[in-house]
Structures are given as C-alpha cells and as structure tokens.
Amino acid sequence: MKILVLNCGSSSIKYQLIEISAEADLKAKGLLDRIGLPTSELTHQVTGKDKYKLSQEVSDHQIGINLILKTLKDPVYGVIEDENEIVAVGHRVAHGGENFKTSALITEAVKRDIEKCIELAPLHNPANLKGILSIEAILPKVPQVAVFDTSFHQSMPNFSYLYAIPYEYYEKYKIRRYGFHGTSHKYVAQKACRYLGKDFDNINIITCHLGNGSSVAAIQKGKSVDTSMGFTPLEGLMMGTRSGDVDLGVLLFMAEKENLSIADTNAMFNKKSGVCGISGISFDMRDVEQAAENGNKRAQLALDMYAYRVKKYIGAYAAAMGGVDLIVFAGGIGENDRATRKRILDGLEFLGIQFDPERNTTRGKEAILTRPGSPVVSMVMPTNEELVIAIDTFNIVTNADFTI
C-alpha cells in the first residue's frame, strides 16, 4: 500500500512516498521550495539513486502537488506508473488544539476544526489546509489523514499545561501550553524502547528533539506529561533563532526602549535571538562550534547556554516524574552533534547517568551513550516523522495496527 506523506509549509512542500506491506519502504522523497516565486525548485530523490532537480515557476500548492505527482510518475525519475497507486495521503498538521488527541481521518468536520486552529498556528495551519484541499481537488477519492504535532501532548495534566494567568483567558481563547514535535517525541521514545527491550508504558523517558527548533518532553508510562514548548514553539529551550524561556518583563522593557511594534518584537524573539543572537555568527550549530574552536568567546557562550538549558529541563522533568529511566536524543543536533550531547550529559551522574565518551562518537544512527549497567540509559535515536505519519495513515485507513 503506497502512502504519500505531505508536509506543506507556506512556500514549500516536503514529501515522501512510502510503501507499507510487511515493512515500511521509502520509495522516494523530495522538497518543492519557493512556491509563489518564478524560481521554484523541486529536489526529488528515488531511494538508491541520485537527486533530480527541476526549476520552474510554481504559483500555488495545487500546482506544486501536481508537479510532485508528475515527477513520481516520470518514466526516468519516478517510482509509480499511475497516481491511482497512491492509496492514501497523510498530512503533517501543526496544530490540533484541544480537539485532537490522536491522528484523524479527514472529514468536513476535521477540516473545520483545523481551520479553527489557524489563529493558534497562523504560519502553519493555513498551508497544511492548502495541502489537504489540493489533494481533494487532484485525487478526490483518495482518503486523507491529519497527523498533528500537538496531539501526543494532549495527555498533559491541567496543572502542567495551564499558564498562571486569569483563568478566563483559557476559557475564552484556549490560551494554554500545547507543545510541538509530538510526532517525533512519540516515535523516538517508542523506537528506543523497542531497541532496548523496555516497556514504553511502564518507564519514565525524557526525549530531547534538538534541531533549529528544539524541545524536551517528559513521557511517563507512555504518556506525555510535560514538554518545553508552550502556546507557541517560542517557549522552552534556546534554539537556532528563538529565545526560548524569557522573562515577559524583558519583552515589555525592550518594546518600550526600542519603540518596537508587536511584529518587531515577535521577529526579534523568534528570528533574531537564540544561538544566532548570542553568538552573532549563525543559527547553525556547526558554524558556531567552529567559531568557538577558533577562540570566539560569544560562540562558546552560545554553546554553553544551549547545553545548560537542555540540562535544566532534563533535571526538572526527572524531578517531575520522580526519576528517569531513559534519555533519548533526536533531531539534527541531537543525532549528530556529539559535543553538544557531551555538554548536556556531563554532570548528570547524580541522576544515575554513566556517560561513556567513547560511545558518543555516533552520528545519525541509533546508539547507546552510557556504559553497560548504567542505572539510567541515554541513547541516540534518529527521528522519522514522515514514517510516523505514513503508519498512522495506514492504520486509520485500513483499521490495522501496524507498528515500526
């Protein structure tokens, strides 16, 4: 059964075609970027083959999806003969609000609920909805499934997700902590448990999804009980260009001193802060680490701040759950940056983490980072959100229970 996975952004579409039978098999993947500009570019890759690139104007998402389908059927670069081979389409949807605790078959009611969440995710949900409507127009008989970034965290208790502001604003506007990266947190936690032979529903896990956007989740007996991102992805860890946790008084002070509008303030904390703002060099950790090695003190400060804040969340979540059994690293930084992992895990021996620097040389593949017999295990588990979307789509459409 071939499933097309779409992750539609405001000006881009990431996609994968995955076939699920006895196993999940990636057939092709790609990225259509710069939608709406004359210089749109499609990068397409069939598994085991070189990348294929195409530049042409793509004015909207529907035209973009048509181009993706055409490429998937191409006699040279494609992997299917007919688009009818695609049995279902799974969509990443950023925000499901309180309406969705699991992935959902897309119906008229589901589309309305996704639309209601646009005010909660104005940059993402409109694009996600465009992808859904485009598939409806192009492949009207193909079932679609929405997989929400927020759904895994809907198990958080109210004392975890509520802000200490007048309760009426939760009642009126649903202002609360929602959390994001839920698909990734759930996937790597479950996969790590299978790798280690542990029971996902009976241990305490802290997952660290570390990339340009970063978050930590506390998973207790199979349920997310806390996570670092909140009402928006701005809260929590220091990130590539996001500030993470900051005293709200700083926002008010800066807005007054610099005469900043709401839009200006939003841009400063979301796009000009974090690793980039502290280092003054880049949001890319590789560039910052290179600068630190060359003696740049602000680059080193950015690295120290980043690791310190992840470490604080690990300690806090271990306390909240009454202990931790497993700590998992995922995301571009978590999977590949051994120096950052070392900075985070050094000093956590009191939790029972016996970190092994010799095991920490791994990049981009699953590996245990702690010594044999360590009371708390830490490991790297590469994330694969597209695979989770494909499996959820398969299970919902077929009423099956396929697992990774």
N, C-alpha and C positions, 0 to 999 in steps of 0.2 A: 504494500500500500504506500503510494508516494504522497508525501505531505509537503506543501510549500509553506515555509515559515517566513513571515514578513515582519520587519521592524521599521516602520515608517517614521522618519523624522520630518521636520518642517521643510527641508530641502534635500532629503536623501532617503533611500530605501536600501536597507540591508536585507539580504535574502539567503535562504538555504533550501535546497530540495533534498529531503531525507526520505529514504525508503525504509519502512518498518515491516519486518516479517519475523523471523526468529531473532534477528538482531536489528539495531538501528544503523543504517548505512548512509553516510553522507555522499550524495551523488554530485552535487555542485553547490557553489556558494558565490556570492558577489556583493558588490556595492554600486548603486547608482547614486552619484553625487551631483550637487549643483543644479538641482531641479529648479526650473524657472529662469535659468540663465542660458545664453547662447552656447556656453562652453560646457554643457552637461557631459559627464564622463561615466561610462559603465566599465567596471572591472569585474570580469567573470572568470571563474576557475572551476574546471571539472576536476574532481579528485584524481590525483596522479598525473595531471597534465599541467602545462604552463598556463599562466594567466593570459587572458584575452582582453584587450582594451578597445573601447569604441567611444569616440567623441561625436556627439550630435546634440542639437537643441531638444530638450525635453521640457515642455511648458507646464505640465502638471503630473500628479501622481498616477492618474489613469493611463496617460500616455506612457509614463515610466513603467508601470506594471505590464503594459502590452509589450514594451521593448524587452523586458525581462523574460516574458513568456516566449517571445520570438527567439531570443537567444538560447533559451533552454531547448527549443525545437530545432535550432540550427544544425544542418547536416554535418558540419565540421566541429562546432564548439558545443553542441547541445548534448542532452542525455535522454531526451524523450522524443518520440515521433509525433505525438499528438497531445495537446493540452488536456484532453479528457483523461489522460493517465493520472492527472492530479486529482486525488480523491477527496482531499480536504485542505483547507488553508488555516494555519494558526497565526494569530497576530499577537505581538507584544503590545500591551496597552499599559501605559504608565500608571494610571490612577483609576482605581475602582471604588474609592471612597469606602464607606461602611457597607455598601451593597453587596460586595463580592468577597466571600471568604475562600472561594476556590475559582478555578477557571470555569468558563461558561460557554455553552453553545450560543452563538449569536442569533438573537431574535430581534424583533422590533422593540420589545421592552428592554432588552440588553443594550441596544443602540441608544435608546433614550437615556438610560442610566449613565452610559459612557459620556453622552453629551452633557448631562447634568454635572459631571465631574470636570468639565472644561475649566470652570473657574478655579478649581483646585490645581489643575495642571495645564495652564493656558498655552505653554510651549509644546506640549507633547500630545495630549489627548486629541486636539483637532487633527493633527497629522495621522494619528492612529486611526481615527474615524474615517479619514480620507481613504486610507488603505482598504478598510472594510467596504466602504461604498464603491470603490473602484472594482474590487473583486466581484461584488454583486452585479455590477454592470457588465463585466467581462465574462465571468463564469457564474451565471445566475443560479445554477442548480447545485453548485458545489457548497457543502456545509462549511461554515467558518466557526472558529473557536477563539475567544479572547482569553489571553493569559496575562494576569495583572501583576505588576511589580509590587503592589501593596497587599495582595491577598494573603500571603503567608503570615504577615504581621498582624492580621486581624484577630489573632488569638491573644494579643497583649491584654492584660487586665486594665481596667479603667484607671487604677492608681498609677499605672505606667504610661498610659497614652495621653492622659489629660494634662493640660497646662494649668498652672496656678493663677489663672485669670478669672474674672467673673464668669460663673458657670453659664450665664445666659448666652455667651458668645459661642459656646459649644452647642447649645440648643438651637440658636438662630442660624449659625454659619458652619457648624460642624468643625470648628477650629480645634484640632487635636493633633497628636503625633500619629502619622500613618506609617512611616518607614518606607524604604525602597530597596531595590536589589533583592527583593524577596525570592525571586526565581533562582537567583544564584545562591543565596544563603541556604535555601532548602536543598538544592541539588548537591552542593559540595558537602553538606553535613551528612546527607543520606549516603552519598558515594563513599565518603571517608569511613562511615560505619561499616559498610559492606566490605571495604578494603581491609579493615582491621578486625572484622568479625564481631563487631559490637552491636548492641541492640539500640537503634535510633530512638525508640520510645522509652528507654529506661536509663539514659545517661544525660549529663549536662555538657553542652557543647557551646563553645564560643567560635563563631565564624567571622573572619576578617576579610572582607571583599575590598581589596586595596588597589585602586587604579587612579585615573584622573578624578573620578568620583569615588569616594571611599565610605564604607560603613561597616560597623561591627554589629553582630546580633547575638543575643543570649537565647539559646534554644534549650529548653528544659523538658525532658521526656517527650521529645518530638514536636514541641510547640514553641513558637517564638514568644518570649515573654518580655523582651525589650530589644530595642535597636537604636542606633545612634542618630540616624536621620529622623526628621520630625514631620511637621506640617508640609515642609518642602525639603528638597535634598540639601539645603544650605546648613542645616543643623548638624552638629556632631563633630566628626574628625576634621582636622585641617586637610584640605585637598589640593588639587593642582592649582585651581584659581579661586576656590571658595574658602572663606574664612573658617567655616565650622563654628563651634560654640564661641559666642562673644557676648559680653555684657550689652544688653539693649541700650544702656545709657551711652555707650560709645557711638551707636548709630545716631542717637538724638544729638549728641555733642558734635559729631562730625557734620551732620546735616546743617546744623546752625552755624558752625565755624566756617565751613566751606561753601555755604549757601547752596546746598545740594537739593535737587528735586528728588522725589521718590524714585524716579527712573535712574537718576545719577547714583543714588545711594544703593539701589539694587545692583547696578552694574559694578560698583566698587566692591561690594561684599561677595558677589557671585563670580565676577570675571577678572578682577584685578588684585585679589587677595591670595591667601593660601601660600603654597610653596613659591609661586611666582612672585607674589607681593613681598614676601620676606627676603627671598634670595635676590630679587631684581634681575634674574637671569632667564628663567624659563619655568613652565609648569611641568616640564618633562624631568622626572627624577634622574634620568641618565645624565642629562646636561648639568644638573645641579651637583650630582656626585662627582662629576669630572672637575667642576669648578672648585669643589671642596678639596679634592686631592691636590689641586694646584695652589691651595692656600687661601681661597676666598672664604673669609670668616662668615659673611652673611649666608653663603651657600651652606656652610656647616651648621649654622644656626637653624636654617630651614629644615635640614635633615634631623637635627636633634629634636626640634619642636614636633615634627611629624611623628617620629617614633614614640616620643614621650606621651603624646595624646592617645595613640593607639594603646600603649601600655596602661594608661589610666583607665580606659574603658574596659580592658581585659580584667583589671583588678576590681573595678566596680561591678562588673557582671558576675565575676566569680563570687563576690560577696552577696549579690542579689539572689543567686541561685543556691547559696550555701555550699559552694565548691564547684569545681570544674573537672571534667574527665578528659576532654579533648579540645584542642585549639587548632583550627584549620585556617590556612592562608590560601586565598584565591585572588583573582584579578591580575592585571598586568604587572603591578608592583609585587603583590603577594606571591605570585607564581615565579617571578624571575629575578627579583632583587634580593640577593642573599644578604647584602649589607644592611638593608632596612629590617629584614627579618631578625638578624642578629641584634640590632639595636633594640628591637622590641622585646625579644625573649631574654636578653641579658638582665639579670636582676630579679627574675621571677621564680627563682629557686624556691622561695618560701611557699609558693603555690604547689610545689611538687614537680616542677618542670626541670628535668635534667637535660638541658640543651646540649647537643653534640655538634660543634662547629664543623667537624669533618663530614657530617651528613648534610650540611647546609649548602653544599655546592650545587645542588639541583637547580635546574632552570626549566620551567614549563612542563614538568611532569610530576606525577604523584610520587611522594617520597616522605618518609618519616624523618623528623628533625631532632628527635630526642633519643637518648640512649636506651638500649634494651632494659626493661624493668622500670623505666621512669613512671612514677605514680600518675602523672598527667602526660598524655601523649600530645605532641604537636606535629602537624604534618602539612605538606603542600598538596592541594587537590585542585587541579585546573578546572575552572568553571566552564560550563557549556549551556548557556541559557537557551540557545536555539534548539538544542536537543530536548530540553525540558518542555519547551513549547510544542515540539513535534509529538512527544509522548503524551502530553496532556490532551492534545488534539486527537490523536489516535484513540486514546481511552474513552474520551467523551463521544466521539463519532461512532465507535464500534461497541461501546459499553463493555470494554475489556479492562484488564488490569495489568498491562504491560509495564515492567519496571526495567531500569537501566542495568 
